[in-house]
């Protein structure tokens, strides 16, 4: 991985900064700006910020994140969310992404049949171009937001596409949906999900007698943490590394083993004061246990653990999964693998956290 490629793991802050600065329950406005402030709207009818929403219901995001972390991904695309389906413990939502060469459109079909749609052409609130993952391709991250008087939906979507053929693309990221009202500020529900979608993970690859292959890439998504000191919500970014044993039909990996995790977001103290933060290093890693690879190139399991060097983790659990590309390298291996992962954990001092996000890796 080049130093330019590491920028996503270390400084994926523009999209999320725009998200957290502009995220509201009723309309665009507010924002922290990196300074401390007292919680609560500034006056009658004022638009509340995400930080104020956290004060109103600091456990809503963590609870939704824990549900998403515990649900196995659903396939078609790869979708992992807090809404379970007809099979217990398996995601019921289905996220899909389309790309027209300029703008990405994320559609989440929820378990109740309704849809959340975020279209970069009209809902983009921030974006940044990154160093290409593959020569001849472009790579961009978009922060998207749409809202009604009773809800807001926000997403961070990262799209990699072929400059010569925009129908050759891969998109992944996460979304959050908050329901409630703005005056008086009330949060009644939260939904969280992560996804990966694109033509090259839409059909089965050829995976016969390929031996062992390693894949390196990036991971990112939403995290939330709470303790007696207060609560945090933000985005995490880290390097991802995976090893596939095609003879044994298994794949395993780690997010954060190469450099730890970097987080950006907003913290709310026990006294209601808020503070934004960016690019903070956390010596943590998410270990993805060996999962069996199906004939369709998909895999998933519940073998996920999170550990930290700066805290004692007493309980941890989660789920992960993904799919292999149907486009081979010259050697015949799938050129990439992509998916989702989530974990929840408890620490010895009572702190509790969740992470839910997407990841990808290209063939080393």
NUNUDO-422772 format. One record per residue (C-alpha): residue number from 0; residue in three letters; x, y, z. Coordinates in Angstrom, 2 decimals. Layout:
N
{NUM, Ala, {X, Y, Z}} ...
This chain:
364
{0, Unk, {0.00, 0.00, 0.00}} {1, Unk, {1.40, 3.39, -0.98}} {2, Unk, {1.44, 6.42, 1.29}} {3, Unk, {-1.27, 7.96, -0.89}} {4, Unk, {-3.44, 4.88, -0.48}} {5, Unk, {-3.06, 5.09, 3.30}} {6, Unk, {-4.77, 8.47, 3.26}} {7, Unk, {-8.14, 6.73, 3.38}} {8, Unk, {-7.17, 4.84, 6.53}} {9, Unk, {-5.60, 7.88, 8.18}} {10, Unk, {-7.53, 10.91, 6.93}} {11, Unk, {-10.97, 9.86, 5.74}} {12, Unk, {-12.27, 13.02, 7.37}} {13, Unk, {-13.67, 15.32, 4.69}} {14, Unk, {-16.80, 13.27, 3.99}} {15, Unk, {-17.45, 12.43, 7.59}} {16, Unk, {-16.65, 15.97, 8.75}} {17, Unk, {-19.28, 17.24, 6.34}} {18, Unk, {-21.65, 14.57, 7.57}} {19, Unk, {-21.27, 15.42, 11.24}} {20, Unk, {-21.18, 19.18, 10.65}} {21, Unk, {-24.38, 19.16, 8.63}} {22, Unk, {-26.29, 16.21, 10.05}} {23, Unk, {-29.57, 17.40, 11.59}} {24, Unk, {-32.99, 16.02, 12.38}} {25, Unk, {-35.01, 18.44, 10.28}} {26, Unk, {-32.80, 20.44, 7.91}} {27, Unk, {-29.19, 21.23, 7.09}} {28, Unk, {-27.61, 23.53, 9.66}} {29, Unk, {-25.64, 23.70, 12.88}} {30, Unk, {-22.35, 21.91, 13.43}} {31, Unk, {-19.66, 21.78, 16.04}} {32, Unk, {-16.62, 23.31, 14.35}} {33, Unk, {-14.21, 21.57, 16.71}} {34, Unk, {-15.07, 23.57, 19.83}} {35, Unk, {-16.93, 22.69, 22.98}} {36, Unk, {-20.51, 23.83, 23.41}} {37, Unk, {-23.44, 23.22, 25.68}} {38, Unk, {-26.05, 20.78, 24.40}} {39, Unk, {-29.53, 21.77, 23.35}} {40, Unk, {-30.99, 23.84, 20.52}} {41, Unk, {-30.19, 27.53, 20.77}} {42, Unk, {-33.82, 28.64, 20.68}} {43, Unk, {-37.41, 27.62, 19.93}} {44, Unk, {-37.62, 25.86, 16.58}} {45, Unk, {-33.82, 25.80, 16.16}} {46, Unk, {-32.41, 22.97, 14.08}} {47, Unk, {-30.70, 20.42, 16.36}} {48, Unk, {-27.31, 19.01, 15.41}} {49, Unk, {-26.16, 15.40, 15.66}} {50, Unk, {-24.40, 16.23, 18.93}} {51, Unk, {-27.71, 17.44, 20.38}} {52, Unk, {-29.39, 14.29, 19.11}} {53, Unk, {-26.80, 12.27, 20.99}} {54, Unk, {-27.63, 14.10, 24.21}} {55, Unk, {-31.33, 13.41, 23.65}} {56, Unk, {-30.80, 9.65, 23.24}} {57, Unk, {-27.16, 8.59, 23.54}} {58, Unk, {-27.98, 4.87, 23.54}} {59, Unk, {-30.02, 4.78, 20.34}} {60, Unk, {-27.06, 4.58, 17.98}} {61, Unk, {-25.18, 2.07, 20.13}} {62, Unk, {-28.24, -0.17, 20.33}} {63, Unk, {-28.78, -0.06, 16.57}} {64, Unk, {-25.07, -0.66, 16.00}} {65, Unk, {-25.13, -3.67, 18.29}} {66, Unk, {-28.06, -5.12, 16.37}} {67, Unk, {-26.25, -4.59, 13.07}} {68, Unk, {-23.03, -6.09, 14.41}} {69, Unk, {-24.90, -9.22, 15.49}} {70, Unk, {-26.77, -9.76, 12.22}} {71, Unk, {-25.10, -11.83, 9.52}} {72, Unk, {-24.82, -10.09, 6.12}} {73, Unk, {-27.50, -10.62, 3.49}} {74, Unk, {-26.42, -11.41, -0.07}} {75, Unk, {-27.27, -10.15, -3.52}} {76, Unk, {-25.08, -7.23, -2.75}} {77, Unk, {-23.47, -7.57, 0.70}} {78, Unk, {-25.69, -5.83, 3.29}} {79, Unk, {-25.35, -5.89, 7.08}} {80, Unk, {-27.81, -3.82, 9.10}} {81, Unk, {-29.76, -3.46, 12.31}} {82, Unk, {-33.01, -4.65, 10.72}} {83, Unk, {-33.33, -8.43, 10.94}} {84, Unk, {-35.30, -10.42, 8.41}} {85, Unk, {-37.45, -13.54, 8.38}} {86, Unk, {-34.44, -15.65, 9.41}} {87, Unk, {-33.35, -14.85, 12.95}} {88, Unk, {-29.92, -13.27, 13.17}} {89, Unk, {-29.69, -12.47, 9.45}} {90, Unk, {-30.00, -8.98, 7.95}} {91, Unk, {-33.37, -8.29, 6.35}} {92, Unk, {-32.51, -5.03, 4.56}} {93, Unk, {-31.01, -5.07, 1.06}} {94, Unk, {-28.80, -2.18, -0.08}} {95, Unk, {-27.90, -1.58, -3.71}} {96, Unk, {-25.79, 1.04, -5.46}} {97, Unk, {-25.97, 2.33, -9.02}} {98, Unk, {-23.44, 4.58, -10.73}} {99, Unk, {-23.88, 6.64, -13.91}} {100, Unk, {-20.26, 7.67, -14.37}} {101, Unk, {-20.65, 10.80, -12.25}} {102, Unk, {-22.98, 10.14, -9.33}} {103, Unk, {-23.67, 7.18, -7.07}} {104, Unk, {-27.16, 6.35, -5.84}} {105, Unk, {-27.75, 4.24, -2.74}} {106, Unk, {-31.09, 2.50, -2.25}} {107, Unk, {-31.87, 0.60, 0.95}} {108, Unk, {-34.92, -1.67, 0.74}} {109, Unk, {-36.03, -2.02, 4.36}} {110, Unk, {-37.73, -5.05, 5.85}} {111, Unk, {-41.10, -3.26, 5.98}} {112, Unk, {-40.97, -2.67, 2.22}} {113, Unk, {-40.13, 1.03, 2.41}} {114, Unk, {-36.98, 2.46, 0.87}} {115, Unk, {-34.28, 4.91, 1.86}} {116, Unk, {-32.75, 6.58, -1.19}} {117, Unk, {-29.66, 8.79, -1.15}} {118, Unk, {-28.60, 10.17, -4.54}} {119, Unk, {-25.30, 12.03, -4.88}} {120, Unk, {-26.77, 14.14, -7.67}} {121, Unk, {-29.07, 15.88, -5.19}} {122, Unk, {-28.05, 14.73, -1.70}} {123, Unk, {-24.27, 15.22, -1.72}} {124, Unk, {-23.01, 17.41, 1.14}} {125, Unk, {-19.30, 16.67, 0.82}} {126, Unk, {-16.86, 14.63, -1.27}} {127, Unk, {-13.19, 13.86, -1.73}} {128, Unk, {-11.17, 12.14, -4.45}} {129, Unk, {-8.61, 9.54, -3.37}} {130, Unk, {-5.60, 7.91, -4.98}} {131, Unk, {-6.72, 5.14, -7.39}} {132, Unk, {-6.92, 1.65, -5.92}} {133, Unk, {-6.38, 0.13, -9.39}} {134, Unk, {-4.52, 1.86, -12.29}} {135, Unk, {-6.98, 3.37, -14.75}} {136, Unk, {-9.70, 3.73, -12.12}} {137, Unk, {-11.02, 6.65, -10.08}} {138, Unk, {-11.90, 6.55, -6.40}} {139, Unk, {-14.19, 9.01, -4.58}} {140, Unk, {-15.93, 9.30, -1.23}} {141, Unk, {-19.29, 11.09, -0.94}} {142, Unk, {-21.21, 12.22, 2.15}} {143, Unk, {-24.95, 12.11, 1.46}} {144, Unk, {-27.90, 13.44, 3.44}} {145, Unk, {-31.65, 13.57, 2.96}} {146, Unk, {-34.34, 14.45, 5.50}} {147, Unk, {-38.00, 14.95, 6.27}} {148, Unk, {-39.65, 16.72, 9.20}} {149, Unk, {-39.48, 13.48, 11.22}} {150, Unk, {-36.29, 11.74, 10.05}} {151, Unk, {-32.85, 12.12, 8.58}} {152, Unk, {-30.82, 9.64, 6.53}} {153, Unk, {-27.09, 10.06, 6.06}} {154, Unk, {-24.50, 7.90, 4.30}} {155, Unk, {-20.82, 7.80, 3.48}} {156, Unk, {-20.34, 6.02, 0.13}} {157, Unk, {-16.99, 5.25, -1.50}} {158, Unk, {-17.01, 4.43, -5.22}} {159, Unk, {-14.23, 2.94, -7.36}} {160, Unk, {-14.86, 2.96, -11.13}} {161, Unk, {-13.17, 2.24, -14.44}} {162, Unk, {-12.40, 5.50, -16.26}} {163, Unk, {-13.02, 3.79, -19.62}} {164, Unk, {-16.15, 1.92, -18.55}} {165, Unk, {-18.18, 3.40, -15.65}} {166, Unk, {-20.40, 0.29, -15.61}} {167, Unk, {-17.34, -1.38, -14.04}} {168, Unk, {-17.61, -0.04, -10.49}} {169, Unk, {-17.60, -1.07, -6.85}} {170, Unk, {-19.36, 0.99, -4.18}} {171, Unk, {-19.38, 0.51, -0.42}} {172, Unk, {-19.95, 2.37, 2.80}} {173, Unk, {-22.52, 2.80, 5.55}} {174, Unk, {-25.75, 4.61, 6.32}} {175, Unk, {-27.60, 5.81, 9.41}} {176, Unk, {-31.30, 6.67, 9.70}} {177, Unk, {-32.66, 8.58, 12.71}} {178, Unk, {-36.35, 9.10, 13.36}} {179, Unk, {-37.91, 11.59, 15.74}} {180, Unk, {-38.82, 15.26, 15.84}} {181, Unk, {-36.90, 18.48, 16.22}} {182, Unk, {-39.04, 20.65, 18.52}} {183, Unk, {-38.93, 19.46, 21.22}} {184, Unk, {-35.94, 17.32, 20.31}} {185, Unk, {-36.90, 13.64, 20.53}} {186, Unk, {-35.10, 10.63, 19.03}} {187, Unk, {-37.45, 7.65, 18.75}} {188, Unk, {-35.35, 5.27, 16.69}} {189, Unk, {-32.09, 4.61, 14.88}} {190, Unk, {-31.07, 2.25, 12.09}} {191, Unk, {-27.52, 1.49, 10.94}} {192, Unk, {-26.18, -0.51, 8.05}} {193, Unk, {-23.14, -1.15, 5.88}} {194, Unk, {-22.94, -2.46, 2.33}} {195, Unk, {-20.81, -3.30, -0.71}} {196, Unk, {-22.27, -3.56, -4.22}} {197, Unk, {-21.13, -3.65, -7.84}} {198, Unk, {-21.28, -5.76, -11.00}} {199, Unk, {-18.17, -7.78, -10.19}} {200, Unk, {-19.61, -9.19, -6.97}} {201, Unk, {-23.04, -9.84, -8.49}} {202, Unk, {-22.25, -13.31, -9.88}} {203, Unk, {-20.15, -16.32, -8.93}} {204, Unk, {-16.39, -16.31, -9.60}} {205, Unk, {-14.29, -19.32, -10.60}} {206, Unk, {-12.51, -20.60, -7.48}} {207, Unk, {-10.95, -23.97, -8.32}} {208, Unk, {-7.48, -25.06, -7.13}} {209, Unk, {-6.13, -21.55, -6.67}} {210, Unk, {-4.06, -22.20, -3.55}} {211, Unk, {-3.56, -19.31, -1.10}} {212, Unk, {-3.99, -15.62, -1.90}} {213, Unk, {-3.62, -12.48, 0.21}} {214, Unk, {-5.62, -9.27, -0.19}} {215, Unk, {-4.90, -5.79, 1.18}} {216, Unk, {-7.16, -2.76, 1.30}} {217, Unk, {-9.18, -0.47, 3.51}} {218, Unk, {-12.09, -0.57, 5.93}} {219, Unk, {-14.33, 2.15, 7.29}} {220, Unk, {-17.69, 2.72, 8.88}} {221, Unk, {-19.60, 3.95, 11.87}} {222, Unk, {-18.66, 3.52, 15.51}} {223, Unk, {-20.34, 4.50, 18.77}} {224, Unk, {-19.03, 4.30, 22.32}} {225, Unk, {-20.45, 5.07, 25.73}} {226, Unk, {-19.20, 5.05, 29.32}} {227, Unk, {-19.78, 6.88, 32.59}} {228, Unk, {-17.73, 9.73, 31.12}} {229, Unk, {-20.09, 10.32, 28.19}} {230, Unk, {-20.71, 9.13, 24.63}} {231, Unk, {-19.01, 9.29, 21.24}} {232, Unk, {-20.24, 8.75, 17.70}} {233, Unk, {-18.09, 8.90, 14.60}} {234, Unk, {-16.42, 7.19, 11.69}} {235, Unk, {-13.55, 4.73, 11.86}} {236, Unk, {-10.96, 3.99, 9.19}} {237, Unk, {-8.27, 1.30, 9.11}} {238, Unk, {-6.24, -0.96, 6.87}} {239, Unk, {-7.69, -4.37, 6.03}} {240, Unk, {-5.76, -7.58, 5.33}} {241, Unk, {-7.22, -10.95, 4.37}} {242, Unk, {-5.96, -14.41, 3.47}} {243, Unk, {-7.94, -16.81, 1.31}} {244, Unk, {-7.19, -20.54, 1.19}} {245, Unk, {-9.04, -21.65, -1.89}} {246, Unk, {-8.02, -25.28, -1.43}} {247, Unk, {-9.69, -25.32, 1.99}} {248, Unk, {-12.41, -22.89, 0.84}} {249, Unk, {-11.86, -20.49, 3.75}} {250, Unk, {-11.00, -16.82, 4.25}} {251, Unk, {-9.93, -14.91, 7.36}} {252, Unk, {-8.57, -11.46, 8.05}} {253, Unk, {-7.99, -8.48, 10.28}} {254, Unk, {-9.03, -4.84, 10.28}} {255, Unk, {-6.55, -2.61, 12.08}} {256, Unk, {-3.71, -5.13, 12.56}} {257, Unk, {-1.56, -2.91, 10.35}} {258, Unk, {-1.56, 0.43, 12.20}} {259, Unk, {-4.64, 0.37, 14.40}} {260, Unk, {-7.82, 2.37, 13.84}} {261, Unk, {-8.39, 6.12, 13.27}} {262, Unk, {-11.60, 7.79, 14.40}} {263, Unk, {-13.34, 11.08, 13.64}} {264, Unk, {-16.57, 12.31, 15.21}} {265, Unk, {-18.24, 14.07, 18.13}} {266, Unk, {-18.06, 13.37, 21.87}} {267, Unk, {-20.69, 14.30, 24.45}} {268, Unk, {-19.55, 14.56, 28.07}} {269, Unk, {-21.53, 13.51, 31.12}} {270, Unk, {-22.28, 17.20, 31.67}} {271, Unk, {-23.84, 17.56, 28.20}} {272, Unk, {-20.89, 19.43, 26.69}} {273, Unk, {-19.87, 18.41, 23.16}} {274, Unk, {-16.53, 18.33, 21.35}} {275, Unk, {-15.64, 17.31, 17.80}} {276, Unk, {-12.45, 15.39, 17.10}} {277, Unk, {-10.62, 14.12, 14.00}} {278, Unk, {-8.08, 11.47, 13.03}} {279, Unk, {-7.53, 10.11, 16.54}} {280, Unk, {-5.49, 6.89, 16.68}} {281, Unk, {-6.90, 3.96, 18.67}} {282, Unk, {-4.69, 0.85, 19.15}} {283, Unk, {-7.48, -1.59, 18.33}} {284, Unk, {-8.11, -4.33, 15.79}} {285, Unk, {-11.03, -6.37, 14.54}} {286, Unk, {-10.14, -10.03, 13.95}} {287, Unk, {-12.22, -11.84, 11.35}} {288, Unk, {-12.26, -15.60, 11.95}} {289, Unk, {-12.10, -18.18, 9.18}} {290, Unk, {-15.32, -18.35, 7.15}} {291, Unk, {-16.26, -21.00, 4.62}} {292, Unk, {-16.42, -19.83, 0.99}} {293, Unk, {-19.51, -20.96, -0.90}} {294, Unk, {-19.65, -21.97, -4.56}} {295, Unk, {-21.08, -18.52, -5.34}} {296, Unk, {-18.00, -16.81, -3.85}} {297, Unk, {-19.90, -15.61, -0.76}} {298, Unk, {-18.98, -16.21, 2.87}} {299, Unk, {-20.10, -15.15, 6.35}} {300, Unk, {-19.86, -16.16, 9.99}} {301, Unk, {-20.08, -14.93, 13.58}} {302, Unk, {-16.38, -15.32, 14.44}} {303, Unk, {-15.44, -11.67, 15.10}} {304, Unk, {-13.45, -10.34, 18.05}} {305, Unk, {-12.24, -6.86, 18.94}} {306, Unk, {-9.25, -6.17, 21.14}} {307, Unk, {-7.55, -2.98, 22.34}} {308, Unk, {-4.07, -2.30, 23.69}} {309, Unk, {-5.32, 0.58, 25.84}} {310, Unk, {-8.28, -1.13, 27.52}} {311, Unk, {-9.33, -4.54, 28.84}} {312, Unk, {-12.09, -6.01, 26.68}} {313, Unk, {-14.17, -8.45, 28.74}} {314, Unk, {-16.78, -9.38, 26.13}} {315, Unk, {-16.87, -9.12, 22.36}} {316, Unk, {-18.97, -10.55, 19.51}} {317, Unk, {-19.93, -9.76, 15.95}} {318, Unk, {-20.51, -10.93, 12.40}} {319, Unk, {-18.80, -10.48, 9.06}} {320, Unk, {-19.02, -11.62, 5.45}} {321, Unk, {-18.37, -10.76, 1.84}} {322, Unk, {-18.00, -11.88, -1.75}} {323, Unk, {-15.16, -12.43, -4.21}} {324, Unk, {-14.88, -10.60, -7.52}} {325, Unk, {-15.88, -12.43, -10.69}} {326, Unk, {-13.01, -10.65, -12.50}} {327, Unk, {-9.76, -12.70, -12.35}} {328, Unk, {-6.16, -11.55, -12.28}} {329, Unk, {-3.75, -12.92, -14.90}} {330, Unk, {-2.92, -15.69, -12.43}} {331, Unk, {-6.59, -16.62, -12.19}} {332, Unk, {-7.31, -15.35, -8.66}} {333, Unk, {-10.24, -13.02, -8.03}} {334, Unk, {-8.82, -9.52, -8.31}} {335, Unk, {-10.57, -8.33, -5.14}} {336, Unk, {-12.77, -9.33, -2.24}} {337, Unk, {-15.20, -7.04, -0.41}} {338, Unk, {-17.74, -7.17, 2.36}} {339, Unk, {-18.97, -5.89, 5.71}} {340, Unk, {-18.17, -6.45, 9.38}} {341, Unk, {-19.48, -5.44, 12.77}} {342, Unk, {-18.58, -5.94, 16.41}} {343, Unk, {-19.76, -4.92, 19.85}} {344, Unk, {-17.69, -5.04, 23.00}} {345, Unk, {-17.67, -4.32, 26.73}} {346, Unk, {-14.66, -3.15, 28.73}} {347, Unk, {-13.68, -3.82, 32.34}} {348, Unk, {-14.65, -0.28, 33.41}} {349, Unk, {-18.14, -0.66, 31.95}} {350, Unk, {-17.50, 1.13, 28.65}} {351, Unk, {-19.40, -0.29, 25.68}} {352, Unk, {-18.82, 0.20, 21.97}} {353, Unk, {-19.92, -0.91, 18.52}} {354, Unk, {-18.44, -0.70, 15.03}} {355, Unk, {-20.20, -1.46, 11.74}} {356, Unk, {-18.63, -0.90, 8.35}} {357, Unk, {-17.50, -2.05, 4.93}} {358, Unk, {-14.11, -3.27, 3.70}} {359, Unk, {-12.35, -4.33, 0.52}} {360, Unk, {-9.02, -5.85, -0.45}} {361, Unk, {-7.23, -6.14, -3.79}} {362, Unk, {-4.96, -9.08, -4.68}} {363, Unk, {-1.41, -8.53, -3.42}} 
